[in-house]
Amino acid sequence: MRYLLKFSYDGTAYCGFQTQPGLLSIQECLENALTKINNGKKTTITSTGRTDKGVHALCQYGHADIDVNITEHKLKRAMNSNLPDDIHIIETFQVPDNFHARYDVKTKEYKYIINVGEYNPLERNYVFQYNYDLDVEAMADAIRVFLGTHDFRAFVTESKEKENCVRTIFRASIERKCDKIEITFKGDGFLRYQIRNMVGMLIQVGENKISTEDVERYLENKDRTTGGKTAPAEGLYLIDVEY
């Protein structure tokens, strides 16, 4: 039977979601728990996508095929009893065998949080400690450039010459809450480092180093090598996935 797992995690201690030899990953922890529940049969999980080292998730999904007869409630309880405290199964669903946790996704939503106030050591793994003021009004104007369907090649760190980098962003917003700036993107999918690179450029706008017009030109040039900073991982959260 195929099950869809909804889960959250603190990515601080992990190399990222995807399994990597010799490193601790979210995927490895989930699959170890699934394998134990599945009577020792090696069991893999297919997620909605990968998150990088240090990135967190409030809402992530993945599907797995399990041979044992187990209810959704008991699967949730069994998984959580076999997972570390920084990974938690929120809910489980039995789904059709042709359901795919990655390919059936309609939208993903991410949030990036920046502290522009005093350095906070307790939040250092969960909020980007920028600790200087930013021009939020200028950033709010520039973020509109990302709305709609574009080739986001300029915001992908690694070479993507042969990959389709066209994605659609349905919502892009920025809001200041006291000493925190929250940047939210909702789209049909995102490429590796895309959000962190877009945030990095928005920070440059907030520093009044570049303008909205510069962001437009950069997007149109489709060339990552012409500049741009990558925002740190710790401020980024996957907050919602829609099927």
Disulfide bonds with the S-S distance in Angstrom:
none
